[in-house]
Amino acid sequence: MSKTKQLTILVLLVLLSMTGCNEVKRREIRSTRADSVLFDIGVKMKYERMRAVADSFEMAGDISALNANRWRGVSFYHQGQYRMAEIYYRKALESEIKSSQDQLSYNKCARRLSEILLVKGDYEGALQVAVPAVKQMDETHIGSDIDYAILLNNIGCCQLNLGRDEEAKESFLKARAHYANRWQSDSTGRGFQEAVLGTVYTSQAYIKMRRYQESIYWIDRTEMLLGMYRQRSDARKEYFDEYQGRIEIMRAIALEGLRKSKEAGEAYQRYLETRYSKTAVGRILGNDYLMVAKRYREAADNYRFLDQALGEWGMEPSLDIIQQYMLPKYHANAEAGRRDSAKFVGEYILAVLDTAIIEQKNSAMAELATLYDTQGKEAEIAQKEMKLTQQRLIGTGVALVLSLAFFLIYIFHKRKAAMKLEAAHNRLEEAHAKLKTAYDQLEETTQIKERIQSELRIARDIQMSMVPNVFPDRENIDMYAAMTPAKEVGGDLYGYQLLGDELYFCLGDVSGKGVPASLFMAQANRMFRTLGSEHMKPAAIATRMNNALTENNDQGMFVTMFMGLINLKTGRMDYCNAGHNPPIYGFPPKFMEIESNAPIGLWPGLEFVGETIEDIRGIPLFIYSDGLNEAENKEQVQFGDDRILEILNDQSLDNAKRVVLRLMDEVNKHRNGADPNDDLTMMCLLIK
């Protein structure tokens, strides 16, 4: 190669490098400014404007797709639309990380998304988000102490709920170290506030799992951190009263769980000395202890302030509100002997129940409509981004061609230079045309795939919200259930309702899989709850459901179900098995001998036969779908009935949750990487 050619290539490379570096710097400056603008909009709580501005910045190329989706998630989260927030945080995490700023945004999205999934009770899902984020921060060394601390705290809470106690303890201790680094390096008191909040979450996680002795350690640490924060000159004074109250309530619950009722009462008395305890929200918080301590009369008095607290929270009656607050309010009044008040609350629950169900469906439809609208905007953004890319490509090409022409004029003859320039231009046009065609095809395929995946995720979320993930908090009931669809949506179902001293429960398996099975499942689940609220026997419920589901059932779908009704005072269990697998009960465990009824939905006019066990107290009951015993590995070997009995015979499985989680873990080991061949649903129940 001649020296002139070498010189030409060298100069071109230098120019190209300078152009690229300048473009990266300009993009980073624009992105930083855009983040500042979006942050200011968030401070003013103008969240719809935040989304519109994020769209504009992404169209202009000022922020990346990852960062734009992060701000959309932030806006929906602060509006209380957590399902939409979850969708956009997932989109952000699926986007390509192109800069250190993208990595920081990725960390924040992982923090918030894992928190949303943790609150929902999707512990495995939260771990699938948080664990890779921590690993990525370790590898890139991009991430703050608060990123580490919050993610590790979320991981610990999930591990604790999944029975992985030692791993949880290790995660909490790592989080504590990062919280310490944060407050030691922070010139403001913000680090102490974050550390207090993190230890509150840890304490609550141990309390929820009834690990009261461990919770005392973290409650003490919370109080120590609050005391350290109190010594700072820039501390927020209004912060102390509320959090001191929260600490005393957690301590009272933990001490009551340790059967130290006197000390628990003293902690509650200290709580009453705070100003926070006199507020409507504080009174509802105090009921967490009063209900555990069975001080129902005081709890009933506090529940008079529930409407005011819900107003301050900006909450309307919903299924979650009914479950978390209305039913405990009914229970407190009933146990306090205030029958008129209990009756009034019960009638109010029935009055708002249909409205709450309709609102939940309308909310899901509104979210779906918003998603479709947003997808249209994303298509517009992608189209404008492509035009900008074309313009930048043409500009870069022109600059290179001009630079090349300039040097060739001084080195070669004008005619030869013109010929080479024309040839280079033709190749550039051809390459550009091929690039545009490939880009268009990739964009179209990606949009279709993302739309389908998003719709299926929404359908799965709606379906999973229809089965309970919170179970009765009564000393004489040990109950836990879990459902894992084989596809995005499935046809298994389970449910329960606690109506005074009557516990209704069911578990079923719809024929087929996918969306049709999930719709049939939703209809069966709704009918079971409706008929159960009328205090019907299980056999009568099965008969009524069969008559309804056989009408206009052109697809011939059906559901096998086991449903039961337990009187918690006498232990009597009435049950009906409609073509389902026989449950397992007793210790050592054995299969129940049950009446053989037909599945529900096949033939009209059937009269289902029910059976009775006079006293099931102290006898563990395990119900499951055939996705358990028929689970297959890659060699198509099934899990089998004998293996289920062998695991249930393990005396170390001392509560319902451990039973279900152990079997779920064993099934995953058995599959050894094979895709699930059927939906898997399990329920374990023990009346003490």
N, C-alpha and C positions, 0 to 999 in steps of 0.2 A: 504494500500500500504506500502511495506517495505521501510526502510530508504535507502537501497541500490538502489532500483528502483527510489526513489525520487531524490537521488543524481545524478543518471545517467541522468534522464530527465533534471534536472537543468543544468548540464554541457553541454548537447546537445543544450539547448536553448541559453546558453551564447555563445557557438561557432557559432551557426546559426546567432545570432544577430550581433556578431562581423564581420562575413563574409558579411552580408547584408550591414552594415554601411560602411565597407571598400569599397565595390563595389559601393555604392552611391557616396562616396567621389571621388573615381577614375573616375567615369563617369562624375562628375561635373568638375573635372580638365581637362579631355579630351575635354569636350564640350567647356570650356572657351578657351582652346588653339585653337580648331577648328574654333571658331568664330573669333579669332584674325587673323588666316590665311585667312579666307574668306574675312574679312574686308580689309586686305592688298591687296588682289587680286582686290577687288572693287576699291580701290584707284588708281590702275594701269589701271582700265577700261578694264580688260580682263574678260568680262562677260560670254563668252562661257566656259572659263576655270573655272569660279566660279561655274557653274552648274555641270561640270564634277567632281570638287573637292567635292562639296556638296553630289553628288551621292556616292563617295568613303567613305566620312565620315559617311554617313548614313548606308552604307553596313557594315562598321566596328563597328557600334554601338557607334561612338564617338559623334554624335548629334542625336536628336530625329527627328521623321518624321515631327513634327510641325516646328522645326527650319530649317530642310532641305528645306521644301517647302517655308519657308520665304525667304531663300537666293535665291531660284529659282525665286520667284516673284521679288525680288530686281534686279536680273540680267536682266530679261525681261523688267522691268520698265525703267531702265536706257538705254536700247536699243530702247526705244520708242514703244515696243510691248505691249501696255497696255491691250489688250484683254487676251494675255497669262499671263501677270502679274496678272490680275484679277483672272484667273483660279487657279493659285498657291496660291495666298493669301486666296482664299476661301478654298482650300484644307488645308492650315495651320489652318484656324479657325475651320475647322471641325475635326481636330486631337485632341487626348486626351492630356490634360495638366497634365504632370507628375512631374513638378518641378517649382520652382520660376523662373528659367531661361526660361522655356517654357511660363510662364505667361507674362514675359517681351516681349518675341518674339510675343506672341499673341497680346499684346497692339500695337506693331509697325505695325503688319499686318493690324489690324483694322483701324489704322490711315491712312495708305496708301490706303487700299481698299475703305474706305468711301470717301476719296479724289477723287479717280478715278471715282466712281459712281456719286459724286457731279458734277464733270466736265462734265460727260455724260448727266446730267439732270435727272438721276434716283434718285430723292430725297427720295422716300419711301425706295428704296433699300439701300441707304446710311444710313438712320436712322436705318434700321434693323441690320446693322453692328455696327454702332457707339454707339447706346443707350445701348445694352447689354454689350459692352466692358466697358463703364463707370460704369455700375452697378457692373460688375465683379471686377473692380478695387476697388470700394467702399467696396465690401464684403471681398476681400482678402487682402486689404491694400498693394497691390503690383502694383506699377506704379509711374512714375515720374510726376512732374508738367507739363512738356512739353507734355507727353502723354495725360493728362487731358485737357490741353489748346487746343491742336490741335483737339482732338475729339469733345470737346464742341463747338469749332469754326465751325467745319463741321456740327454739329447738328444744330447750330443756322442758318447757311446758308440754310440748307434744310428746316427748319421750316419757314423761311422767304419766300422762294419760294413757299411753300405750303399754304401761307396765315395765318400762326399761329404766328402773330406778337408778342404777349406778351411772348409766350414761347421762341421765337427767342431772344428777348431782354434779358430775364433771362439767356439763355445759353451764349450769348456774354459776359454778365457781369461776369459770373462764369469763363469763359475762361480768361478774363482780369485779374482776381485775381490770377489765376494759372501762367499766364505769369509774373506777378509781383513777385510771390514767386520764380520763376525761375531766374530772373535777380538779385534778391536780394541775392540769395544763391550761384550764380555762380561767381567764381573768374575771369572768362574771360568775354569778351563782347558778347559771343554767345547768351546769353539770350536776350539781346536787339535786336539782329538781328532777332531772332525768333518772338519776340513780335511785331516788326515793320511789318514783313511779315504777321502775324496773323491779325493785324488791317487793313492792306491793303486789305486782303480777305474780311473782314467784311465791309469795305467801299464800295468795288466793289459789294458786294451782295445787299446793300441798293441802290446803283446807278442802278443796273440792274432792281430792282423792282420799280425804279423811286421814291424812298422815299428819296428825295434829302435833306430834312432838317435833317433827322437822319444821313445821310451819312456825312454831314458837321461835326457833333460831332466826328465821328470816324476818319475823315481826320485830324482834329485838334489834336486828340490823337496820330495819326501816326507821325505827325510832332513833337510833344512833345517828343515822344520816340526817334525819330531820333536825336533830339537835345541832349538828355541825352547820347545817344551812342557816339555822336560827342565829348563829353567831356572826354571820356576814352582814356588812353595813348595807349592801344592796339587796338584801332578802326581801321578798314580798310578804308583808305581814299577814295579809288575808289568807295566805297559803297554809299557815301553821294550824289554824283552828280546824279547818276541814280535814287535813291529813292526820292530825292528832286524833280526831274523831274516828277516822277510818281505821287507824291503828288499834284503838281500843275495841272497836267492834270485832275486828279480826281476832284479837286476843281473847275476847269473850267467847267467840265461837269455838276457838281451839281449846280453851280451858274446859268448856262445857263438853266438848268431844272427849277430853281426857277425864271426864267425870269429876272435875274440880269445880263443882257448881258454885261454891262460896266465892272462890277467886274470880270465876267468870262473872258473877253478879257484881263484884267490886269493879271489874273492868268496865262493865256496862254503866255502872254509876258514874265512873270517870267520864265516859262518853256523854252522859246526860249533862255534865258540867260545861260542855262546849256549846258555843253559839250554833254550830252546825247542826246539832241534834234538834234544835227548835225549828229548823226549816222543814218545808214539805219534803224535799229530797232527802234530807237527813233522817226524817222519821221513817221513810220507806227503807233506807239503809239499815236502821236500827232493827227492823223486823227480821233481818237475816239471823240475828241472835235470838230474838224473842220467840220465833217459830221453832228454832232448835231447842230452846229451853222450855218449850211448851207453855210459855206465858201468853196464852192466846188472847186473854182479855186486853192486855196492853197492846198486843199486835193489832187487834181489831180496832182499838182506838186510833192507832197510827194510820191504819188504812183509810181512815176518813179523809186523809190528805192526799190520797192517791191521784185523784183527778187533777189537783193543783200541781203535783209533781210531774205528771204526764204533760201538763200544759207547759211547764218550764222546760221540759225536755223537747217540746215540740212534737210529741208523739200522738197519733190517733189510734183508736182501738184496732188491733190487728190480731192475727192468730198468735204471734209471739207475745204480744201484750197480755192476751187472755191467759196464755200458759204461764208466763212469768209472774204476773201480778194479780189478775182477776181470780184465778182459781185459788191461790194462796189466801186471798182476801176472803173468799167464800169459806175456805177451810178454817181460818182463824175465827170467823164469826160463829161457824157451826160448833167448833170445839169450845168456844166461850159460852155456849148455851144461848146465843142471841139468834133465835130461830127466825124471827121476822127479818132481821138484817141479812141473815144467810139466804133466806128465801128471796129477798129483794136483789141481792147480788147474783143469785142463780138465774133469776128472771132476766136481769140485765145482760148476763153472759149469753143466754139464749137469744136475746133480742139483737145483740151485735154480732153474733156468730156468723149468720148468713152474710151480713154486710162485710165482715172481715174476710170471709172466703172470696166474695165477689171482688173486694178491693185487691186481694192478693193476685187473683187472676187478671184483673185490669192492669195492675202494676206490671205483671209479667208481659202482658200484651204491649203496654206503653214502652217497656224496655226494649222489646223486640222491634217496635216501630222506630224508636230512637236509633237502634243499631242499624236498621236498614238505611235510615236517613244519613247516619254517619258513614256508612259504607259508600254512599253516593258521593259524599264529600271527599272520602279517601280516593275515589276514582278520579275526581276533579283535581285533587292535589297531585296525584301520580301523573296525570296528563300534563299539568303545568310544569311539573318537575322535569318531565321528559323534554319539553320545549326549552326550558332553561339549560338542560344538559346539552341539547343540540346547539344552542347559541354559544355556550362556553366551548364546545368542541370545535365549532366553526371558527370562533375567535382564536382559539389556540392554534388551529391549523393554519389560519391566515398568518398569524405571527411567525410560525415556523417557516412557512413558505417565503414570506418576505425576508426573514433573516437569511434563509438559504440563498435566495436570489441576490441579496446584497453581497454576500461573500463570493458567489459564483461570478458576478459581474467583474470583480477585480481579478479573478483567477482564470476564468475560461472565456472563450469567445462568446459574444452575445447570442449567436444563433444556436450554439450547442446548449447554452444555459437555458434558452427558451424551450428547447425540445425536452430537456430533462425536467424542467418545471412543469410542463404540460403532462408528462408521463406521471410525475409524482402526484399531480392534482387528480388525474384519472384514478389512480390507485386509491387515493384518499376518499374520493367519492364512492368508489365501489365498496371499500371497507366500511364506510359510513352507512351505506344502504344495507349491507348485510347485518351490521350491528343494530340498526333500527328495527329490521325484521325480527331478529332474535329477541331483542328487548320487548317488542310488542307481544310476541308469543309467550315469553316468560311472564310478563305482567298479567296477561289475560288468565293464564293457568293459575298463577299465584292468587289472584283475586277470587276466582271460583273456589279454590281449595279453602282459602281463609273464610269465605262466606259460609260454606258448608260446615266447617269445623266450628265456627262461632255459633251457628244455629243449633248444632248438636250439643255444644257445651251448655247453651241456655236451656235446652230441653232437659239435659241431665240435672242441671241445678234445680229446675222446677220440680222434677220428679223426686230428687233427694230431699227437697224441702217438705214433701208430702208425708214422709215417714219420720217419726220422732227420733231425735238424737239426744234428748234429755229424758231421764227415766224417773219414776216416783222416788221422792226423797223422804221415805218413811222407814223407820227402824225395822219394821217387820216385813219389808219387801226388798229383796235383792234381785234386780232385773237388769238385763242388758241384751241388746240386739244389734245386728249389723247387716248391711246389704251391700253387695258388690256386683253391679251389672256386668255381664259378659261383653256387651257392646256399650256404646255411649249411653243408651237407655235400655231398660230391661223390663221384664214382666213379673218379677218377684215383688212381694209386698209384705209388710208387717205393720202392726199398730197396736195401740192400747188406749184405754180411757179409764180413769179412776173416778168413779162416781160414788162419793162417800166411802162406804166400806165394801163396795163392789168393784172388782178389777176385771174389766173386759180386755181380752187380748186375742190376736189372731196372727197367722202366718200363712201365706199362700204363694202359689206358683201358676202364672198364666201360661197357657199353651203358646208356644212360639217365642220369639225374641224381637227386639227392636222397637220401633215407634208404635206399631199396632198393639203389641203386647203391653206397652207402657200406658196407652190410653185405656185399654180394658182394665188394667191394674188400678188406674186412678179412679175409675168408676166403681170397682169393687170395694176399694178402700173407703171411699166416701159413703157407700151404702152401709158398710159395716158400722162406721161411726154413728151414722144417723139412726140406724135401727137399735144399736146398743144404747143410745141415749134415751130410748123408749123403754129400757129395762126389760127387753125381751130375752128369752132363753136362746142359747146358741143354735139349737135345732130349728127354732122358729125363725131366727135370723137367716139361716141357710135356706130355708124354704122360701122366704120372701125374696131373698136375693136371686134365687134360681128362677122364680116366676118373672122377675124384672129383666134379668140378663138374657133369657131365652127369646125375648121379644125382639124381632128384627135382627136377629143374630145370623145374618146371611153368610158370614165367614166361618161359622161353626166354632168360634173361640169359646174356651171354657177355662175355669180356674179351679185348681185343687186347693182346699183350705183346711186348716185346723183352727177352730175357734173355741175359746173357753171363757167361763165366768166363775170367778172365785169370790166367795163370801169371806172377807178377811177376819170376821169375828169367829166364824165356826170352822173355817178351813174347807167347806164343801165346794167342790169343783164340778160344775155342769159343763159338758163339752160336746162337740159334734165334729166328726172327722168326715170331710167331703172329698173322698178319693185321694187324700194326701198321705205322705209317708207316715208310718206310725211314730209318734214321739218316743223318746227314751226317758225313763224316770227311775227313781230309787237309787240306792247304793248298797251292793254293787249295781251298776246300771243295767237295765233290760228294756226291750221294746214292749210297748203297751199292746195288749190285745184289744182291738177296737172294732166297732161296728163298721161294716163296709158299705158306705154310702157312695153314690155317684158323684163325680165332679159337678160343680155348679155351672149352669149355662148350657148344658147339652140337651136335656129333655124337659119340656114344661110339665107342670102338674105333679112333680115328685113331692113326697112328704118325707123329709129328712128325719132320721132317728138320732136322738141324743142319748148320752150316757152320763153317769155320775160317779165320782169318787167322794166318799163321805167326808174325808179329812185328809187334805194333801199337805198340811203344815209339816215342815221339816223334811219333805220329800222333794229333791231337786227334779225339775222338769226341763227337758231339752227338746226344742222343736227346730226343724231344719227343712230346707228344700233339697231336691235331688241333685242340685249343683254341688253338694258336699260329698255324698257317698259315691256319686258317679263322676267326680272330678278326675280327669285323665292326664297322664304325663305324655311325653313325646312317643312312647311305645304303646299308647292307648290302654295302659293298665289303670284300672279305676282305684280310687282311694279305699272304698269298701266299708261295709258295716262293721266288720270285726275291728278295724283300726279305730273307728269312732268309739266303740265300747272300751277299747284298751285305753284310749286317752282320757275318756270320762271317768275311768276307774282310778285315775291319778289323784291321790288324796291331797296333794299340794295345791290343787286348784280350788281355793277356798272361797271364791266368789264368782258371780255370774260373768263379770267382765273378763276375768282371767280365763274362764272356760272358752268364751267366744274368741278372744284374741289368740289363745293357744291353738285352737282348731284352725283358725285362719292362717296362722304361721305354718302349721303342719301341711295344710293344703298347698300353700305356695312352694314349700320345700318339695312336696310330692310332684307338682307340675314341672319343676326344674326348668323353667323357661318356656314351657308350652303355653299357648294362648288358652284362656278359659273356654271350655266348651259349653258352659251354661251359667246362668245367674246363680250366685251363691248368697243365701240368706240364712241366718241362725238367730235363735232366741233362747236364752237361758233364764229360768225363773225359780226362785225359792221363797216360799212364804214361811217366815221364821215363827 
